[in-house]
C-alpha cells in the first residue's frame, strides 16, 4: 500500500518494510513533489486506507515527525536488504536505540524531546 501511494506521486519504490512502530521506504525521489509533501501524502492516504479496512484502527495516527535520508547508489543493495530484514533486525535492537546510534555515527545533532511522539 505505501509503495503504491509512493508510486502514484512519482517516487518509485525500491523496497518498503517495517515493524509495528516504524516503516522504511527506499524510493527514488520525484522531481515533482517535495520530500515533506511526499511524506504528508503517504501518511494521509495510508491513514485513510487503514481506517477504512480495519474499524479497530479508527484511532490510528502517524507520529508527527519523520526522517528522510539520502542513500548513495553504492549502498542501495545493503539498504534494501536492511529494510527487508526489519523484523529480524529489531529482535536485537529497538528502533529508538538504533536511531540514536545512527544520529551519533553520522554526527547529527538531535534533542530527544523532539524526536519521539
C-alpha positions in Angstrom: 0.0 0.0 0.0 2.8 2.5 0.9 4.7 1.5 -2.2 1.6 2.1 -4.3 0.9 5.6 -2.8 4.6 6.5 -3.3 4.4 5.3 -6.9 1.3 7.4 -7.6 3.4 10.5 -6.7 6.3 9.6 -9.0 8.5 8.3 -6.1 9.3 4.9 -7.4 9.6 2.4 -4.5 12.6 0.1 -4.4 11.9 -1.5 -1.0 9.2 -1.0 1.6 9.2 -2.6 5.0 9.0 -2.1 8.7 7.7 -3.3 12.1 4.9 -2.3 14.5 6.5 1.1 15.5 8.0 2.4 12.2 8.4 1.9 8.5 11.2 2.3 6.0 10.7 3.2 2.3 13.6 3.2 -0.1 12.4 5.1 -3.1 13.6 7.3 -5.9 12.6 10.9 -5.2 10.5 12.5 -7.8 11.3 15.9 -9.2 7.6 16.9 -8.9 7.0 16.6 -5.2 8.9 17.8 -2.2 10.0 15.3 0.4 7.7 16.8 3.0 4.7 16.7 0.7 5.5 13.1 -0.2 5.6 12.1 3.5 2.5 14.1 4.2 0.7 12.3 1.4 2.0 8.8 2.4 0.7 9.4 5.9 -2.7 10.9 4.8 -3.6 8.3 2.2 -2.3 5.3 4.3 -4.3 6.5 7.4 -7.5 6.6 5.3 -6.7 3.1 3.9 -6.1 1.6 7.3 -9.2 3.2 8.9 -11.4 2.1 6.0 -10.3 -1.5 6.2 -10.0 -2.1 9.9 -12.6 -0.5 12.2 -10.5 -1.3 15.3 -7.8 1.1 13.9 -10.2 4.1 13.9 -7.9 6.0 16.2 -4.7 5.3 14.2 -2.4 8.1 13.5 1.2 8.5 12.4 3.6 10.4 14.6 4.1 14.0 13.6 7.8 13.6 12.7 9.7 11.6 10.1 13.3 11.1 8.9 14.5 11.3 5.3 18.0 10.2 4.4 19.8 10.0 1.1 21.4 6.8 0.0 24.3 6.5 -2.5 23.9 4.2 -5.4 26.7 2.0 -4.0 24.7 1.4 -0.8 21.3 0.7 -2.4 21.5 -3.1 -2.1 22.6 -3.0 1.6 19.8 -0.6 2.4 17.3 -2.8 0.5 18.5 -5.8 2.4 18.3 -3.9 5.8 14.7 -2.9 5.1 13.8 -6.5 4.0 15.1 -7.8 7.3 13.4 -5.4 9.7 11.7 -8.0 11.9 14.9 -10.0 12.4 17.0 -6.8 13.0 14.6 -5.4 15.6 14.7 -8.5 17.7 18.2 -7.4 18.6 17.9 -3.6 19.0 15.0 -1.2 19.4 14.1 1.5 16.9 14.9 4.2 19.4 18.4 2.8 20.2 19.1 2.3 16.5 18.2 5.9 15.6 20.3 7.3 18.4 23.2 5.3 17.2 22.6 6.4 13.6 22.5 10.0 14.6 25.7 9.7 16.6 27.5 7.8 13.8 26.7 10.5 11.3 27.2 13.4 13.7 23.6 14.6 13.5 22.7 16.9 16.4 19.4 15.9 18.0 17.3 16.6 21.0 15.2 13.6 22.2 12.5 15.9 23.3 11.6 16.5 19.7 12.4 13.1 18.2 9.7 10.9 19.8 5.9 11.3 19.9 
